[in-house]
Amino acid sequence: MSTFATAFKLTVTFTVILLLSIQPNWLPLQKDFAIMREAQKASTFPVEARNAVYDLYERQPWNADRAEAAGLAALASKDYKGAQAALAKAASLKGWSPALHQAMGDAYNGLGDRKKAISEWETALKSKLDDPSLLSKLANAYEAEARYPEASAVLRTLVALQPTNAIARYRFGVVLSVLDPAQAGSHLAIAAGSDPKIKPFADSLIKALNAGLDTKDNSITAGVVGYTLTGLREFKLAKLSLTRAIEQRPNQADAHAYLGLVEDRLGNDGTYAYEQALKIDPKSSLAHYLYGQHFRRGGKNDRAISELKTAFDLDPSNPATSAELGSAYLDKSDLQNAEAWYAQAVRIAPQEAEFWILLAQFYLDNDLKVAEGGLIAAKRAVELAPDSAAAHDVLGQALYLTAKFKESESTLLTANALDPESARVYLHLGLLYIEMKRPTEAKAALNAAANLDAGGPIAALAFKALARLGR
C-alpha cells in the first residue's frame, strides 16, 4: 500500500467518527484526567476551620507560620485574593520558600492567571523536583498554554517518579506523538496496559503512529497523527501536527481539510483551510464533507447539503456522509429526505450499530413509524452492539413508546449498568416510571438526569417532567 493510500485509509476511519459526531465515551477518561487537573485546584475547606485559622493569624499578624496557615486556609476555601495577601505577608516575614511559591502559584491559577501561576510553580520546582503534585500542575498548565516541549520535559520527570501513573504516561505519549513520534508508542502502550479505560484511546494513536512511521515519511506521519488527534479531541496538538504535515508537504488536501475542522473546533474560522483543500483537490470527498459540516455548524444548511451531496457523489460508499445528510435535512424539518438519508446509511453499512441507532432515534424523536421503524431499528442496533449503552437506551425508549413497559424497564436498566453516567438513560427511566405510576423512582431518575446534564437540554426535559410530579 502506498504512503498516500495508508494515510487515506486512516483518514476515512476518522471521517466516519467525525461525520457522525460519535466520539468515544470520554467521561470515564475525563474523570481520570481530573486527578491530574485537580492538583491545580484547592479542595473544599470548612468555613469554621478557615475562620479559626484566620482568627489566630489576626491575633498574631507578626507570626509567619500563622500567616502561611491563613494563606493556605484561604486557598483551600477558594478565597484566592485573600490567599495571596496572607501568603505575601508570610513571605515578607520569613522569606519565600518553595511551599509558598507553590501556594502562590495555586492562588494565581485560581484567579485565572495561568502565566503567573507557571512562574511561581517553576520557581518552586527548582527545590521540589520530586513533587508529583507540582509536576502535574505544571504539565497541565504547559499543555494549556501549548508549551509542549516544557510539558514533555515535566511529564518525563513525572513518569520517571511514578512509572505506574497511567494518566501521566498517556499524556506523555500524546505530546510525544507530535514532538517525537518514534518515542511515543512505547509510552502509550504502557498506559494502555495499565488502565483499560485509557486503552482504546492509546490504541488508536498507536495504530496511527505505526502506520505513519511505516511510510518513513515525516509529513505522512504528522498528517495521520493530526487526523487521529482530531478524532480524540486533542485539537491544539492536532493543529500543530497538521501544520507540520502541511509545511513538509503543502499539497496534502486531507491535512488542509482537517486543519479547517480543527480551527473551527478551536473557535477560529477554518474556511481558509477548507478552501485550500478543495483548491488542491476539488474531488476530495473528505474536504467537501468537512466543509459541509462547517456550514451546518454555522446554520447554513442549504450550503451544507450542497457540499455533503458532492461528498456523497464522490464517495457513495461512505455511510457517514448519508447520516450527516440525514441530520442536515432534519435541521430543516424535512423529515422525508432525512428519513431517506438515514435509511441510506444503514443500507450502506448494515453491520454498523451506530447507523441503526441514528435511524431509530430519528423515528422516535419525531414520533414517526415508531413500531415499524424505530423499534425494529433499535432491536437491530442491540443485536449488533449488545454492550452499547446507546443501543439499549434507544431500544428502551422504543419499547416505552410502544407501551411495552416491563421490557422497557429491563432494557433501560441494562443501558444504565453499561453507562451509569448517561443523563439520557436516566431521563428515559424517569419518564417510564411516571408512566408506570412509580413517582419515587421517577423523581430519583429525573434528578439524576438533571444533575448529570446540569444546564443542558436533557436537564431541561428532566425538570419539566419533575414539575409534572409536583416536585
C-alpha positions in Angstrom: 0.0 0.0 0.0 1.4 3.5 -0.9 2.0 6.1 1.7 -0.9 8.2 0.5 -3.1 5.1 0.5 -2.2 4.4 4.0 -2.9 8.0 5.1 -6.2 8.0 3.2 -7.3 4.7 4.8 -6.8 6.2 8.3 -8.4 9.4 7.2 -11.6 7.6 6.2 -11.7 5.8 9.5 -11.8 9.0 11.4 -14.1 10.7 9.0 -16.7 8.2 10.0 -16.3 9.2 13.6 -16.3 12.9 13.0 -19.1 12.9 10.4 -21.5 11.4 13.0 -20.1 13.3 15.9 -19.9 9.9 17.6 -16.9 10.1 19.9 -15.6 7.5 22.3 -17.1 7.7 25.7 -14.8 10.3 27.2 -16.5 10.6 30.6 -14.5 7.9 32.5 -11.3 9.1 31.0 -12.1 12.7 31.7 -12.6 11.8 35.4 -9.2 10.2 35.4 -7.6 13.2 33.8 -9.2 15.3 36.5 -7.0 13.6 39.0 -4.1 15.5 37.5 -6.1 18.6 36.9 -7.4 18.6 40.4 -3.9 19.2 41.7 -4.3 22.7 40.3 -7.4 23.3 42.4 -7.9 23.9 46.0 -10.0 21.4 47.9 -13.1 22.4 49.9 -12.4 23.7 53.4 -14.9 24.2 56.1 -15.7 27.8 56.8 -15.4 27.3 60.5 -11.9 25.9 60.2 -10.9 28.7 57.9 -12.2 31.3 60.3 -10.4 29.7 63.2 -7.1 29.8 61.4 -7.7 33.4 60.4 -8.6 34.3 64.0 -5.2 33.0 65.1 -3.5 35.0 62.3 -5.3 38.2 63.2 -4.2 37.8 66.8 -0.6 37.3 65.8 -0.1 39.1 62.5 3.7 39.1 63.1 3.8 35.3 63.2 5.0 34.0 59.8 3.6 30.5 60.4 0.2 31.9 61.3 0.3 34.0 58.1 1.2 31.0 56.0 -1.5 28.9 57.6 -4.1 31.6 56.9 -3.0 31.8 53.3 -3.3 28.0 52.9 -6.7 28.1 54.6 -7.9 30.9 52.2 -6.6 28.9 49.3 -8.4 25.8 50.4 -11.7 27.8 50.7 -11.1 29.3 47.2 -10.5 32.8 48.6 -7.7 33.4 46.1 -7.2 37.1 46.8 -7.1 36.5 50.5 -4.7 33.7 50.0 -2.3 36.0 48.0 -2.4 38.6 50.7 -1.6 36.2 53.5 1.0 34.3 51.6 2.8 37.5 50.6 2.7 38.5 54.3 4.3 35.2 55.3 7.0 35.7 52.7 7.7 39.2 53.9 8.2 37.8 57.5 10.3 34.7 56.7 11.3 34.9 53.1 10.0 32.9 50.1 10.0 29.1 50.4 9.2 26.6 47.7 6.0 25.8 49.5 5.0 29.5 49.5 5.8 29.8 45.8 3.7 26.7 45.1 0.8 28.0 47.1 1.1 31.4 45.4 1.0 29.7 42.0 -2.2 27.9 43.1 -3.7 31.2 44.0 -2.8 32.8 40.6 -4.2 29.7 38.9 -7.4 30.0 40.9 -7.7 33.6 39.6 -7.2 32.5 36.1 -3.7 33.9 35.6 -2.0 30.8 34.3 1.2 32.6 33.2 1.9 33.9 36.7 1.0 30.5 38.2 3.5 28.9 36.0 6.2 31.3 37.0 5.6 30.6 40.7 5.4 26.8 40.2 8.6 26.9 38.1 10.4 28.7 41.0 9.1 26.1 43.5 10.1 23.2 41.2 13.8 24.2 41.5 13.7 22.9 45.0 10.9 20.3 44.6 11.9 18.3 41.5 10.4 15.1 43.1 6.9 16.6 43.9 4.3 14.8 41.7 1.6 17.2 42.6 3.7 20.2 41.4 4.8 18.4 38.3 1.2 17.6 37.5 0.2 21.2 37.8 3.0 22.3 35.6 2.3 19.6 33.0 -1.3 20.7 32.7 -0.5 24.4 32.6 2.1 23.9 29.9 -0.3 21.9 27.8 -3.0 24.5 28.2 -0.5 27.2 27.1 0.6 25.0 24.2 4.1 24.9 25.6 4.6 21.3 24.6 8.4 20.9 24.9 8.1 22.1 28.5 5.1 19.8 29.1 7.1 16.9 27.7 10.1 17.5 29.9 7.9 17.7 33.1 5.9 14.6 32.1 9.1 12.7 31.5 10.1 13.5 35.1 6.7 12.7 36.4 6.6 9.2 34.8 10.1 8.5 36.0 8.9 9.2 39.5 5.6 7.4 39.1 6.1 4.6 36.5 2.6 3.3 37.1 0.8 6.7 36.7 -1.2 5.7 33.6 -2.7 9.1 33.1 0.6 10.9 33.1 2.1 8.2 30.9 -0.8 8.7 28.4 -0.4 12.4 28.4 3.4 12.0 27.8 2.6 9.7 24.8 0.1 12.1 23.4 2.5 15.0 23.5 5.4 12.9 22.1 3.1 11.8 19.2 3.7 15.3 17.8 7.1 16.2 19.2 8.8 12.8 18.8 6.6 10.2 17.1 9.1 7.4 17.2 9.3 7.5 21.0 5.5 7.9 21.7 4.3 4.4 21.0 6.1 2.7 23.9 4.6 5.2 26.5 1.1 4.8 25.0 1.4 1.0 25.1 2.4 1.2 28.8 -0.6 3.5 29.5 -2.9 1.1 27.6 -1.7 -1.9 29.6 -2.1 -0.1 32.9 -5.6 1.3 32.6 -8.4 -0.3 30.5 -10.2 3.0 30.2 -7.2 4.6 28.5 -6.6 1.6 26.2 -9.0 2.5 23.3 -7.6 6.0 23.1 -4.0 4.9 23.4 -4.5 2.1 20.9 -6.0 4.4 18.2 -3.0 6.7 18.5 -0.6 3.8 18.4 -2.2 2.5 15.2 -1.8 5.9 13.6 1.8 6.2 14.7 2.7 2.8 13.4 1.0 3.4 10.0 2.7 6.8 9.7 6.1 5.6 10.8 6.0 2.6 8.4 5.9 5.0 5.5 9.2 6.6 6.6 7.7 9.9 5.5 7.5 12.5 8.3 4.8 14.5 6.5 2.6 11.5 6.3 3.2 10.6 9.9 2.4 14.1 11.0 -0.8 14.0 8.9 -2.2 10.7 10.3 -1.3 11.7 13.8 -3.1 15.0 13.3 -6.2 13.2 11.9 -6.2 10.9 14.9 -5.7 13.6 17.5 -8.6 15.5 15.9 -10.7 12.4 16.5 -9.5 12.3 20.1 -10.4 16.0 20.5 -6.8 17.0 21.1 -7.4 20.0 18.9 -4.4 22.1 19.9 -1.9 19.3 19.4 -3.8 18.3 16.2 -3.3 21.8 14.8 0.4 21.6 15.5 0.8 18.2 13.9 -1.3 19.1 10.8 0.6 22.4 10.4 3.8 20.5 10.4 2.5 18.0 7.9 1.5 20.9 5.5 4.8 22.6 6.0 6.6 19.5 4.8 4.2 18.6 2.1 1.9 21.5 1.2 -0.2 19.6 -1.3 -1.9 17.3 1.3 -5.6 18.2 0.7 -6.7 16.0 3.6 -4.4 17.7 6.0 -5.8 21.1 5.0 -9.3 19.8 5.4 -8.7 18.5 8.8 -6.9 21.8 9.7 -10.1 23.6 8.8 -12.0 21.3 11.2 -9.5 21.9 14.0 -9.6 25.6 13.5 -13.4 25.5 13.8 -13.2 23.4 17.0 -10.7 25.9 18.5 -13.2 28.7 17.9 -11.5 30.1 14.8 -12.7 30.2 11.2 -11.5 27.2 9.2 -12.8 28.5 5.9 -9.3 29.3 4.5 -8.2 25.7 5.1 -11.2 24.0 3.6 -10.9 26.2 0.5 -7.2 25.4 0.2 -8.0 21.7 0.4 -10.6 22.0 -2.4 -8.2 24.1 -4.4 -5.6 21.3 -4.2 -8.2 18.5 -4.8 -11.6 19.6 -6.0 -12.7 15.9 -5.9 -11.8 15.3 -2.3 -14.9 13.8 -0.7 -13.4 14.4 2.7 -12.9 18.1 2.1 -16.4 18.5 0.8 -17.8 16.6 3.8 -15.9 18.6 6.4 -16.8 21.9 4.6 -20.4 20.7 4.7 -20.1 20.2 8.5 -18.6 23.7 8.8 -21.7 25.2 7.1 -24.0 23.1 9.3 -22.4 24.5 12.4 -22.9 28.0 11.0 -26.6 27.3 10.4 -26.2 27.4 6.6 -28.0 24.1 5.9 -28.6 24.7 2.2 -24.9 25.2 1.6 -24.1 22.3 3.9 -26.4 20.0 1.9 -24.8 21.0 -1.3 -21.3 20.2 0.0 -22.4 16.9 1.6 -24.2 15.8 -1.6 -21.0 16.4 -3.5 -19.1 14.4 -0.9 -21.6 11.6 -1.3 -21.4 11.6 -5.1 -17.6 11.4 -4.9 -17.8 8.5 -2.4 -21.2 6.9 -2.2 -19.7 4.0 -0.1 -19.3 6.1 3.0 -22.3 5.7 5.2 -21.3 8.6 7.4 -22.0 11.1 4.6 -25.5 9.8 4.3 -26.1 10.0 8.0 -24.8 13.6 8.0 -27.2 14.5 5.2 -30.0 13.0 7.2 -29.1 15.3 10.1 -28.9 18.3 7.8 -32.3 17.7 6.4 -33.7 17.1 9.9 -32.4 20.5 10.9 -34.5 21.9 8.0 -37.6 19.9 9.3 -37.6 17.9 6.0 -38.5 14.6 7.5 -39.0 12.8 4.2 -35.4 13.5 3.0 -34.0 13.0 6.5 -35.5 9.5 6.7 -34.3 8.7 3.2 -30.7 9.6 4.0 -30.7 7.8 7.4 -32.0 4.7 5.7 -29.4 5.0 3.0 -26.7 4.9 5.8 -27.9 1.6 7.1 -28.2 0.2 3.6 -24.5 1.1 3.0 -23.4 -0.3 6.4 -25.9 -2.8 7.7 -23.5 -4.2 10.2 -22.7 -0.9 11.9 -24.8 -0.3 15.0 -24.2 3.4 15.1 -26.2 4.0 12.0 -29.1 1.8 13.2 -29.1 3.9 16.4 -29.3 7.1 14.4 -32.2 5.8 12.3 -34.1 4.5 15.4 -33.6 7.8 17.2 -34.8 9.7 14.2 -38.1 7.7 14.2 -38.6 8.0 18.0 -37.7 11.7 18.3 -40.1 12.6 15.5 -42.9 10.2 16.5 -42.7 8.7 13.1 -43.1 4.9 12.3 -42.3 4.1 15.9 -43.3 0.5 15.9 -42.5 -0.5 12.3 -39.4 1.7 12.0 -38.0 2.8 15.4 -38.5 -0.4 17.3 -37.1 -2.6 14.5 -34.0 -0.4 14.0 -33.4 -0.3 17.8 -33.6 -4.0 18.1 -31.1 -4.4 15.2 -28.7 -2.0 17.0 -28.8 -4.1 20.1 -28.2 -7.2 18.1 -25.1 -5.7 16.5 -23.8 -4.0 19.7 -25.0 -5.8 22.8 -22.6 -3.9 25.0 -23.7 -0.5 23.8 -25.5 1.7 26.3 -26.8 3.9 23.5 -28.3 0.9 21.7 -30.0 -0.4 24.8 -31.2 3.2 25.6 -32.8 3.7 22.2 -34.4 0.2 22.4 -35.7 1.0 25.9 -37.2 4.3 24.6 -38.8 2.4 21.7 -40.3 -0.2 24.0 -41.7 2.6 26.2 -43.3 4.4 23.3 -44.9 1.2 22.2 -46.3 0.5 25.7 -44.0 -2.4 26.5 -43.2 -1.0 29.9 -41.7 -4.0 31.7 -39.4 -4.8 28.7 -38.5 -1.1 28.5 -37.5 -1.0 32.2 -35.3 -4.1 31.9 -33.6 -2.7 28.8 -33.1 0.8 30.2 -31.6 -0.7 33.4 -29.2 -2.6 31.2 -28.3 0.7 29.5 -27.8 2.3 32.9 -25.5 -0.5 34.0 -23.4 -0.1 30.9 -23.2 3.6 31.3 -24.1 4.9 34.7 -23.2 8.4 33.7 -25.7 8.8 30.9 -28.2 11.5 31.6 -30.3 10.4 28.6 -30.8 6.9 30.1 -31.9 8.4 33.4 -34.3 10.7 31.7 -35.9 7.8 29.8 -36.1 5.8 33.1 -37.8 8.7 34.8 -40.4 9.1 32.0 -41.1 5.4 32.1 -41.6 5.4 35.9 -44.0 8.3 35.6 -46.0 6.2 33.1 -45.8 3.2 35.4 -47.0 5.4 38.3 -43.9 4.9 40.4 -43.2 8.5 41.4 -40.4 7.9 43.9 -38.3 6.1 41.4 -39.3 8.6 38.7 -38.0 11.5 40.8 -34.8 9.8 41.6 -34.1 9.1 38.0 -35.1 12.5 36.8 -33.0 14.3 39.4 -30.0 12.1 38.3 -30.6 13.2 34.7 -30.7 16.8 35.7 -27.5 16.6 37.8 -25.6 14.8 35.1 -26.6 17.3 32.4 -26.6 20.4 34.5 -27.7 23.3 32.4 -28.2 21.2 29.3 -31.2 20.2 27.2 -31.7 16.8 29.0 -31.7 18.6 32.3 -34.4 20.9 31.0 -36.6 18.0 30.0 -36.0 16.3 33.3 -37.1 19.5 35.2 -40.2 19.7 33.0 -41.1 16.1 33.9 -40.4 16.7 37.6 -42.8 19.6 37.5 -45.5 17.2 36.4 -44.8 15.2 39.5 -45.2 18.2 41.7 -41.5 18.5 42.7 
